[in-house]
Amino acid sequence: MAEKQRILIVDDDENIAELISLYLLKECYDTKIVYDGEEAIKVFADFDPQLVLLDLMLPGIDGYEVCKYIRQSSQVPIIMLSAKGEVFDKVLGLELGADDYMVKPFDSKELVARAKAVMRRYQKSKQQADEKGQNIVEYPDLSINLSNYSVVYKGNTVDMPPKELELLYFLASSPNQVFTREQLLDHIWGYEYIGDTRTVDVHIKRLREKIKDHNSWSISTVWGIGYKFELRKSVQL
């Protein structure tokens, strides 16, 4: 019998947490509920979840800090849950490494659907990386490794949240090909992701702050359309 997938629920509202757990248990997931950020950090490694549902407004250590802690050692999918529905809050959560963001109150069935979608994308990506050995794209002064989620730029390792790295890898894997913002949302966040195309713009902006244009390549804006990883004519693949 296959082992149940584990989902860690971090929410200080006991009623919401129990309701989420009930729906997930019906879908044959194994759940664990914790009510604050400190406890989430303590149990994360031992529980070893395949997904974290993370409320932002937690007592003590908030959800943002918990997300940053998890991302130091794990790429496990994270869905942030919050009553804050402003674009700034969503983008901040995604920048820190969340895979999705849901605004309270939400429909429990939609949450379950998103949880399934996020885990499915993560497992597919991990399986593809395992099958291919190492997914690495290399250009002069730039190496992007999707297998261990690392970026080396001019000899230095650059810290990046998973979605930034995946976006960079996706663009660099198809040099000179133009992608619309909608296409990038689809490929990186998944078609189920209900987001704003400004999310892509913010991630591109942060990539450019960390990875400056090179004589051989650049992350270019195609005005009115989207973005591309542009190679200079002198670069040979």
C-alpha positions in Angstrom: 0.0 0.0 0.0 1.3 3.4 -1.0 2.4 5.7 1.8 0.1 8.6 2.4 1.3 12.1 1.4 1.9 14.3 4.4 0.6 17.9 4.7 1.6 20.3 7.5 -1.1 22.8 8.4 0.1 25.9 10.2 -2.7 28.1 11.4 -3.5 29.7 14.7 -7.3 29.5 14.0 -8.2 26.1 15.3 -11.5 26.0 13.5 -10.0 26.7 10.1 -7.1 24.3 10.7 -9.5 21.5 11.7 -11.7 22.2 8.7 -8.8 22.1 6.3 -7.5 18.9 7.9 -11.0 17.3 7.6 -11.2 17.9 3.9 -7.6 16.6 3.4 -8.2 13.5 5.4 -11.2 12.7 3.2 -8.8 12.8 0.3 -6.6 10.3 2.1 -3.8 12.7 3.0 -2.0 12.5 6.4 -2.1 15.8 8.2 -0.5 17.5 11.1 -1.7 20.7 12.7 0.4 23.3 14.5 -0.8 26.6 15.7 2.3 28.9 15.7 5.5 29.5 13.7 7.9 28.2 16.4 6.2 24.9 16.6 6.1 24.6 12.8 9.9 25.0 12.6 10.3 22.4 15.3 8.2 19.7 13.7 9.0 20.4 10.0 12.0 18.1 9.7 10.5 15.2 11.6 7.2 15.3 9.9 8.9 15.8 6.5 5.7 17.0 4.7 5.1 16.9 0.9 3.2 20.2 1.3 2.9 23.1 3.8 -0.2 25.1 4.2 1.0 28.2 6.0 -1.0 31.0 7.6 0.9 34.4 7.6 -0.5 36.0 10.7 0.9 33.7 13.4 1.7 34.5 17.0 5.5 34.9 17.6 7.3 33.8 14.4 5.1 34.8 11.5 4.5 32.9 8.3 7.0 34.9 6.3 9.8 33.9 8.7 8.6 30.2 8.7 8.7 30.3 4.9 12.2 31.7 4.8 13.3 29.0 7.3 11.9 26.2 5.2 13.5 27.5 2.1 16.9 27.4 3.6 16.9 23.6 3.4 13.9 22.4 1.4 12.0 23.1 -1.9 8.8 21.5 -0.5 5.7 23.2 -1.9 4.2 26.0 0.3 0.7 27.5 -0.1 0.3 30.7 2.0 -3.0 31.4 3.6 -3.9 35.0 4.6 -6.6 37.5 5.1 -4.4 40.0 3.3 -5.4 40.2 -0.3 -3.3 43.1 -1.5 -1.0 42.4 -4.5 2.0 43.5 -2.4 1.3 40.8 0.2 0.8 38.2 -2.5 4.0 39.1 -4.3 6.0 39.2 -1.1 4.9 35.7 -0.2 5.8 34.5 -3.7 9.1 36.2 -3.6 10.0 34.4 -0.3 9.4 31.1 -2.1 5.7 30.3 -1.7 4.2 28.3 -4.6 0.7 29.7 -4.2 -1.3 32.2 -2.2 -4.9 32.0 -1.1 -6.9 34.8 0.5 -9.2 34.0 3.4 -12.0 33.2 3.5 -11.6 30.5 0.8 -13.5 27.5 -0.4 -12.1 24.3 1.1 -12.6 22.4 -2.1 -10.6 25.0 -4.0 -7.8 24.7 -1.4 -7.7 20.9 -1.8 -7.6 21.3 -5.6 -4.7 23.7 -5.4 -2.9 21.5 -3.0 -3.2 18.6 -5.4 -2.0 20.8 -8.3 1.0 22.2 -6.5 2.2 18.8 -5.3 1.6 17.3 -8.8 3.8 19.9 -10.4 6.5 19.5 -7.8 6.6 15.8 -8.1 6.7 15.9 -11.9 9.5 18.4 -11.8 11.5 16.3 -9.3 10.9 13.2 -11.3 12.1 14.8 -14.5 15.2 16.0 -12.7 15.9 12.5 -11.4 15.5 11.0 -14.8 17.8 13.4 -16.5 20.4 13.3 -13.8 21.2 17.0 -13.7 19.2 19.7 -15.3 21.8 22.4 -15.9 21.9 25.3 -18.2 25.2 27.1 -18.7 26.4 30.3 -20.3 29.5 32.4 -19.9 29.6 33.4 -16.2 26.3 31.8 -15.5 25.2 28.2 -14.4 21.7 27.3 -13.4 21.2 23.9 -11.8 17.5 22.9 -11.4 18.5 19.6 -9.7 19.9 21.2 -6.6 18.3 24.6 -7.1 21.5 26.6 -7.3 22.7 29.5 -9.5 26.3 30.5 -9.9 27.0 33.9 -11.4 30.6 35.0 -12.0 31.9 32.4 -9.7 29.5 33.2 -6.8 26.5 31.3 -5.6 23.3 33.5 -5.8 20.5 33.0 -3.3 17.1 32.7 -5.1 13.6 31.6 -4.1 12.5 28.6 -6.1 10.2 30.5 -8.4 12.9 33.0 -9.4 15.3 30.2 -10.1 12.6 28.2 -12.1 11.8 31.3 -14.1 15.4 32.0 -14.9 16.0 28.3 -15.8 12.9 28.2 -18.0 13.9 31.4 -20.0 17.5 30.3 -20.3 16.5 26.8 -21.5 14.9 28.4 -24.6 17.3 31.2 -25.6 16.0 34.0 -27.8 12.4 32.7 -27.5 9.8 35.2 -26.5 7.3 34.3 -23.8 4.3 36.3 -22.8 3.6 37.0 -19.1 0.6 34.6 -19.3 2.8 31.9 -20.7 5.3 32.3 -18.0 2.6 32.2 -15.3 1.3 29.0 -16.9 4.7 27.3 -17.1 6.2 28.4 -13.8 3.1 28.7 -11.5 0.8 26.3 -13.4 -2.4 26.9 -15.2 -4.3 26.5 -12.0 -2.6 29.5 -10.5 -4.9 32.5 -10.2 -2.4 35.3 -10.2 -1.6 38.7 -11.6 0.8 39.1 -14.5 2.6 41.7 -12.3 3.9 38.7 -10.4 6.1 37.9 -13.4 7.3 41.5 -13.7 8.3 41.6 -10.0 10.3 38.3 -10.3 12.0 39.5 -13.5 13.0 42.8 -11.7 14.5 40.8 -8.8 16.4 38.5 -11.2 17.9 41.5 -12.9 19.0 42.9 -9.6 20.9 39.7 -8.9 22.0 38.7 -12.4 23.2 41.7 -14.3 23.2 41.8 -18.1 26.3 40.1 -19.6 28.3 40.8 -22.8 27.1 37.4 -24.0 23.5 37.3 -22.8 20.7 39.3 -21.1 17.2 39.0 -19.7 15.4 41.2 -22.2 12.0 42.8 -22.3 10.0 42.5 -25.5 7.8 45.5 -25.1 4.1 44.8 -25.4 4.7 41.1 -25.3 6.9 39.7 -22.5 10.4 38.5 -21.9 13.2 36.4 -23.4 16.7 35.2 -22.5 18.6 36.9 -25.3 22.0 35.6 -26.6 24.4 37.8 -28.4 25.2 36.7 -31.9 28.8 35.7 -30.9 27.5 33.1 -28.4 27.4 29.5 -29.6 25.4 26.9 -27.8 
